[in-house]
Amino acid sequence: MLKYKRILLKLSGEALMADKPYGIDENRLEEYAKQVKDILDLGIEVGLVIGGGNIFRGVTGMKAGFDRVQGDYMGMLATVINGLALQGTIEKLGGKATVFTSIEMSPVGVRYSKRAVMKAFSEGECAIFVFGTGNPYFTTDTTASLRAVEIEAEVLLKGTRVDGVYTSDPEKDKNAVKYKALTFDEAYSKELKIMDLTSFTMCKENKIPIIVFDMNTSGNLRKVLEGDDIGTIIQQ
């Protein structure tokens, strides 16, 4: 029994590196694409936002002397590369996917509109959202929240390399304790860095729950949608 019908999946660009210092690890890319195709085959409508940190981050660019706006545009272009890589790999595996761009980028992708996304969903396609919101100063977390609201997703799934939200970084603190569930207000008060404040507030105001889970374990994406008790859920 599937718990959700339409989802927004947020993946970090850094996750695509796996153990590489930068760029895309082909095995990790294919593993993610397999998990997405698996849930597409179940009839789940999938919107997907991918970051670009494995290639370029706007904030890092500032440290190198780039103007913030210019750096953010460079970071947004990095998400396009990752989105195209995911699209190509999903299609190689027999699935269907369309890249939707926040600005006009023909023939790279289709200009984003809700109407076009709904058509893609009706045809069993994964909708991959790239180039952020199209504006500097906004993260891909905010893009994920915005698109989740626009496409009326039932849940925002944040796939990470950690199996949920902890009291502190479990990769640095062996005594960190995992939360099974949190309210938005609890996450605020505990200052847990789940997503940036803009995106987090958008989910809260629009009553979209967030589930943080380990995407690097094969099959976990499907398990979340089947209601298995993995990850951490944040809701009202």
Secondary structure, DSSP 8 states (H G I E B T S, - for coil): --S-SEEEEEE-TGGGGTTSSSS--HHHHHHHHHHHHHHHHTT-EEEEEE--TTT--HHHHHHTT--HHHHHHHHHHHHHHHHHHHHHHHHHTT--EEEEESS--TTTSEE--HHHHHHHHHTT-EEEEESTTSSTT--HHHHHHHHHHHTT-SEEEEEESSSSEESS-TTT-TT--EESEEEHHHHHHTT--SS-HHHHHHHHHTT--EEEEETTSTTHHHHHHTT-S-SEEEE-
